[in-house]
Amino acid sequence: MDNYFDTDKIMAVLKDYHTVTHIRIALLNNDYIDIAGYPNKKASLCEYIRTSGKADLKCQECDRKACAIARDTKSAYMYQCHAGLYEIIKPLRVNGLVVGYLFFAHMLSGPTYDYCLKEILSRVRTYDLDEEKIRKLVYDSTLLNPEYIKASSRLLEAIATNICMDNMGLLKPQDNLLNEITNYINTHISDDIQIKDICREIGIGKTKLCNLSKKFYKIGIHDYIRNLKIQKAKEMMINDQWASIDEIALKCGFYDYNYFIYIFRKVVGITPKKFIKKYQNSGSQNLSSFL
């Protein structure tokens, strides 16, 4: 997977953004391996905690879980790691497919250093680490306020867009096939899409199509088609506010209005009317969070 990133260009971007934020930023591939980062070394506090084999395994598990959650979100995902540090992750998408992840990592945040130290010590007490060394490393770290971290999250969105628009991350051959599948579905979004039609157009068998969907999309092909249709419906509700819900349903290939309402609520969690109202009440400040 590493060969599909222009790491020289990406490193230049990471260095520029680190100069502005003073936060370590890293690129992970789809195997959750750190393939580029600036600075090269992790934060001293994080490095020391990971000297414990038990803690290191927990860090890897934490990264995998965060990437899995982030993969299903449109905006940057912020979380507190098992050791009490804050991280922000943003998937890199090329033609709708995730090719990697950007991380703002190892951020210390809280009302005071003493507060952060107490929380970190409570979280790492089972790792057999030197408390005095942790104390020193905590006080040597930069304490960031919540507003700074929120601003960093928005900045990470811009970095991800920059990398993808400048083609610093490329699809591998397998992903090109997935891209063909997605393009076919989007092109025929208003049709009653049949599996056999996709197979005929792409030139693959039904079994391979279903296996690809489960492996890379993490859901069955029928659910993937359904989700793309609902995604398109959400976009239309936001971008074409004059269109009625039944018009949108038809344009997204739902010929039964009640079935569309049922599926939309099942996927999104609310009805189309409530979705539209929620978007309108938001003041349209963060479009990506609604898509």
C-alpha positions as CSV (number, residue, x, y, z in Angstrom):
1,M,0.0,0.0,0.0
2,D,2.9,2.4,0.7
3,N,3.8,2.6,-3.0
4,Y,0.5,4.4,-3.7
5,F,1.5,7.5,-1.6
6,D,3.8,10.2,-2.8
7,T,5.6,10.3,0.5
8,D,8.0,13.1,-0.5
9,K,5.2,15.5,-1.2
10,I,3.2,14.3,1.8
11,M,6.2,14.8,4.2
12,A,6.5,18.4,2.9
13,V,2.8,19.0,3.7
14,L,3.1,17.4,7.1
15,K,6.1,19.5,8.0
16,D,4.3,22.7,7.0
17,Y,1.3,21.9,9.1
18,H,3.5,20.9,12.1
19,T,5.2,24.3,11.8
20,V,1.8,25.9,12.2
21,T,0.3,23.6,14.9
22,H,3.3,22.2,16.7
23,I,1.4,18.9,16.9
24,R,2.8,15.7,15.5
25,I,0.9,14.7,12.3
26,A,1.2,11.2,10.8
27,L,0.0,9.2,7.8
28,L,-1.2,5.6,8.4
29,N,-2.0,3.2,5.6
30,N,-5.0,0.8,5.6
31,D,-3.0,-1.7,7.7
32,Y,-2.8,1.1,10.3
33,I,1.0,1.3,9.9
34,D,2.7,4.7,10.3
35,I,4.3,5.3,6.9
36,A,5.1,9.0,7.2
37,G,5.1,11.4,10.1
38,Y,6.5,14.8,11.2
39,P,8.4,14.9,13.5
40,N,9.7,11.4,12.8
41,K,9.6,10.4,16.5
42,K,6.5,10.2,18.5
43,A,6.0,12.5,21.5
44,S,8.3,11.5,24.4
45,L,5.4,10.7,26.7
46,C,3.8,8.4,24.2
47,E,7.2,6.8,23.4
48,Y,7.8,6.0,27.0
49,I,4.3,4.6,27.6
50,R,4.8,2.3,24.6
51,T,8.0,0.8,26.1
52,S,5.6,-1.4,28.0
53,G,4.6,-4.3,25.8
54,K,1.1,-4.4,27.3
55,A,0.7,-0.7,26.6
56,D,2.0,-0.9,23.1
57,L,-0.5,-3.6,22.2
58,K,-3.2,-1.4,23.7
59,C,-2.1,1.5,21.6
60,Q,-2.3,-0.6,18.4
61,E,-5.8,-1.8,19.4
62,C,-6.8,1.8,20.1
63,D,-5.5,2.9,16.6
64,R,-7.4,0.1,14.9
65,K,-10.7,0.9,16.6
66,A,-10.3,4.7,16.0
67,C,-9.7,4.0,12.3
68,A,-12.7,1.7,12.0
69,I,-14.9,4.4,13.6
70,A,-13.4,7.2,11.4
71,R,-13.9,5.2,8.3
72,D,-17.6,5.5,8.8
73,T,-17.6,9.2,9.4
74,K,-17.3,12.1,7.0
75,S,-15.7,14.6,9.4
76,A,-12.5,14.3,11.5
77,Y,-12.9,12.0,14.5
78,M,-11.5,13.1,17.8
79,Y,-11.0,10.7,20.7
80,Q,-9.1,10.2,23.9
81,C,-6.7,7.2,23.8
82,H,-6.3,4.5,26.4
83,A,-3.5,6.5,28.1
84,G,-5.4,9.7,28.3
85,L,-3.9,11.6,25.4
86,Y,-6.1,13.2,22.7
87,E,-5.9,12.3,19.0
88,I,-7.7,13.3,15.8
89,I,-8.1,11.1,12.8
90,K,-9.3,11.8,9.3
91,P,-9.7,9.1,6.6
92,L,-8.1,9.9,3.2
93,R,-10.7,9.2,0.5
94,V,-10.0,8.8,-3.2
95,N,-13.2,8.5,-5.2
96,G,-15.0,7.5,-2.1
97,L,-12.6,4.8,-1.1
98,V,-10.4,5.1,2.0
99,V,-6.7,4.8,1.1
100,G,-5.2,5.9,4.5
101,Y,-5.6,8.0,7.6
102,L,-4.2,11.3,8.8
103,F,-3.5,11.6,12.6
104,F,-2.9,14.6,14.8
105,A,-1.4,12.6,17.7
106,H,-0.4,12.6,21.3
107,M,-2.1,15.8,22.4
108,L,-2.2,16.7,26.1
109,S,-5.4,18.6,27.1
110,G,-7.1,19.4,30.3
111,P,-7.7,22.3,32.8
112,T,-4.2,21.9,34.5
113,Y,-1.1,19.8,34.3
114,D,-2.0,18.2,37.7
115,Y,-5.4,17.2,36.3
116,C,-3.8,15.6,33.2
117,L,-1.1,13.8,35.3
118,K,-3.6,12.3,37.7
119,E,-5.8,11.0,34.8
120,I,-2.8,9.6,32.9
121,L,-1.4,7.8,36.0
122,S,-4.8,6.3,36.7
123,R,-4.9,5.0,33.1
124,V,-1.4,3.5,32.9
125,R,-1.1,2.1,36.4
126,T,-1.2,-1.5,35.2
127,Y,1.7,-1.0,32.8
128,D,4.5,-1.1,35.4
129,L,5.9,2.3,34.4
130,D,8.0,4.8,36.4
131,E,5.5,7.4,37.9
132,E,8.2,10.1,38.4
133,K,9.3,9.8,34.7
134,I,5.7,10.1,33.6
135,R,5.4,13.2,35.8
136,K,8.4,14.8,34.2
137,L,7.3,13.9,30.7
138,V,3.8,15.3,31.3
139,Y,5.2,18.6,32.6
140,D,7.5,18.8,29.6
141,S,4.6,18.4,27.2
142,T,2.6,21.3,25.8
143,L,-0.8,21.7,27.4
144,L,-3.5,22.5,24.8
145,N,-6.8,24.0,25.4
146,P,-10.0,22.5,23.9
147,E,-10.6,25.3,21.5
148,Y,-7.1,24.8,20.0
149,I,-7.8,21.1,19.5
150,K,-11.2,21.9,17.9
151,A,-9.4,24.3,15.5
152,S,-6.8,21.6,14.8
153,S,-9.6,19.2,13.9
154,R,-10.9,21.6,11.3
155,L,-7.4,22.1,10.0
156,L,-6.9,18.3,9.6
157,E,-10.0,18.3,7.3
158,A,-8.2,20.9,5.1
159,I,-4.9,18.8,5.1
160,A,-6.8,15.7,4.0
161,T,-8.5,17.6,1.2
162,N,-5.2,19.0,0.1
163,I,-3.5,15.6,-0.1
164,C,-6.4,14.0,-2.0
165,M,-6.9,16.9,-4.5
166,D,-3.2,17.0,-5.3
167,N,-3.3,13.2,-6.0
168,M,-0.7,12.4,-3.3
169,G,-2.7,9.2,-2.5
170,L,-3.5,6.9,-5.4
171,L,-5.8,3.9,-5.8
172,K,-4.2,0.5,-6.2
173,P,-5.5,-1.9,-9.0
174,Q,-7.9,-3.6,-6.7
175,D,-9.3,-0.2,-5.6
176,N,-9.8,0.8,-9.3
177,L,-12.2,-2.2,-9.6
178,L,-14.0,-1.0,-6.5
179,N,-14.1,2.5,-8.0
180,E,-15.8,1.1,-11.2
181,I,-18.4,-0.6,-9.0
182,T,-19.1,2.7,-7.1
183,N,-19.2,4.7,-10.3
184,Y,-21.7,2.3,-11.9
185,I,-24.0,2.5,-8.9
186,N,-23.8,6.3,-8.8
187,T,-24.5,6.5,-12.6
188,H,-27.5,4.3,-12.2
189,I,-28.6,5.6,-8.8
190,S,-32.2,6.2,-10.0
191,D,-32.6,2.7,-11.4
192,D,-33.6,-0.5,-9.7
193,I,-30.0,-1.8,-9.7
194,Q,-29.5,-5.5,-10.0
195,I,-26.4,-7.4,-9.1
196,K,-26.3,-9.1,-12.5
197,D,-26.2,-5.7,-14.2
198,I,-23.1,-4.6,-12.1
199,C,-21.4,-8.0,-12.9
200,R,-22.1,-7.7,-16.6
201,E,-20.9,-4.1,-16.8
202,I,-17.7,-4.6,-14.7
203,G,-16.9,-8.1,-16.0
204,I,-16.8,-10.0,-12.8
205,G,-18.8,-12.8,-11.2
206,K,-21.5,-12.4,-8.6
207,T,-19.4,-14.3,-6.0
208,K,-16.4,-12.0,-6.5
209,L,-18.6,-8.9,-6.3
210,C,-20.1,-10.0,-3.1
211,N,-16.8,-11.0,-1.6
212,L,-15.2,-7.6,-2.6
213,S,-18.1,-5.7,-1.0
214,K,-17.8,-7.6,2.3
215,K,-14.0,-7.3,2.3
216,F,-13.6,-3.6,1.4
217,Y,-16.9,-2.0,2.2
218,K,-17.5,-4.2,5.3
219,I,-21.1,-4.7,4.2
220,G,-23.0,-6.8,1.6
221,I,-23.3,-5.4,-1.9
222,H,-27.1,-4.9,-1.5
223,D,-26.5,-2.8,1.7
224,Y,-23.7,-0.8,-0.1
225,I,-26.1,0.0,-3.0
226,R,-28.8,1.1,-0.5
227,N,-26.3,3.3,1.4
228,L,-25.2,5.0,-1.7
229,K,-28.8,5.7,-2.6
230,I,-29.5,7.2,0.8
231,Q,-26.3,9.2,0.6
232,K,-27.5,10.7,-2.7
233,A,-30.9,11.4,-1.1
234,K,-29.2,13.3,1.7
235,E,-27.1,15.4,-0.8
236,M,-30.3,16.3,-2.7
237,M,-32.1,17.3,0.4
238,I,-29.3,19.7,1.2
239,N,-28.5,21.0,-2.3
240,D,-32.0,21.0,-3.8
241,Q,-34.3,22.2,-1.0
242,W,-37.1,22.9,-3.5
243,A,-37.4,19.2,-4.3
244,S,-40.1,17.2,-2.5
245,I,-39.2,14.1,-0.6
246,D,-41.2,11.9,-3.0
247,E,-39.2,13.4,-6.0
248,I,-36.0,12.7,-4.2
249,A,-37.1,9.1,-3.5
250,L,-37.8,8.5,-7.2
251,K,-34.5,10.1,-8.3
252,C,-32.7,7.7,-5.9
253,G,-34.4,4.6,-7.2
254,F,-37.1,4.2,-4.5
255,Y,-40.5,3.8,-6.2
256,D,-42.3,3.1,-3.0
257,Y,-42.5,6.3,-0.9
258,N,-43.2,4.5,2.4
259,Y,-40.3,2.1,1.8
260,F,-38.0,5.0,1.2
261,I,-39.0,6.6,4.5
262,Y,-38.4,3.3,6.2
263,I,-34.9,2.7,4.7
264,F,-33.9,6.4,5.2
265,R,-34.8,6.2,8.9
266,K,-33.0,2.8,9.2
267,V,-29.8,4.2,7.7
268,V,-29.7,7.8,9.0
269,G,-31.6,7.3,12.3
270,I,-34.3,10.0,11.6
271,T,-36.9,10.6,9.0
272,P,-36.2,12.7,5.9
273,K,-38.3,15.6,7.2
274,K,-36.4,15.6,10.5
275,F,-33.1,15.4,8.6
276,I,-34.0,18.4,6.5
277,K,-35.2,20.4,9.6
278,K,-32.0,19.4,11.5
279,Y,-29.8,20.7,8.6
280,Q,-31.8,23.9,8.3
281,N,-31.6,24.6,12.1
282,S,-27.8,24.0,12.0
283,G,-27.2,27.1,10.0
284,S,-25.3,25.0,7.4
285,Q,-22.0,25.5,9.3
286,N,-20.6,22.0,8.9
287,L,-21.9,20.4,5.7
288,S,-19.6,17.4,5.9
289,S,-21.2,16.3,9.2
290,F,-24.6,15.9,7.5
291,L,-23.2,13.8,4.6
